[in-house]
Amino acid sequence: MVKVKLEEAHILLEDADVKWYWSRRDMNLFRQMWRDGKSGEEIAEALGVNLLSVALLVVDQEIIGNIKPRPGGLLGE
């Protein structure tokens, strides 16, 4: 049997408190608030989640083309 030496590594978001599942209602509210220029903090508060969850949702939605970059980015207008 060959033993493989494992190197130390960093696991991204291993202990992060992140909302991974988003309902259709939440997604619709998120997209509307994004278009309206609301800040990430305002969106997080309205959805009852933390800013990290909203930031990751922004990245996800921009990658798949559901939202466009905007002036102010996550900070909003």
Secondary structure as UniProt FT lines:
FT   TURN            12..15
FT   HELIX           24..35
FT   TURN            36..37
FT   HELIX           40..47
FT   HELIX           51..63
FT   TURN            64..65
FT   TURN            71..72
FT   HELIX           73..75
//
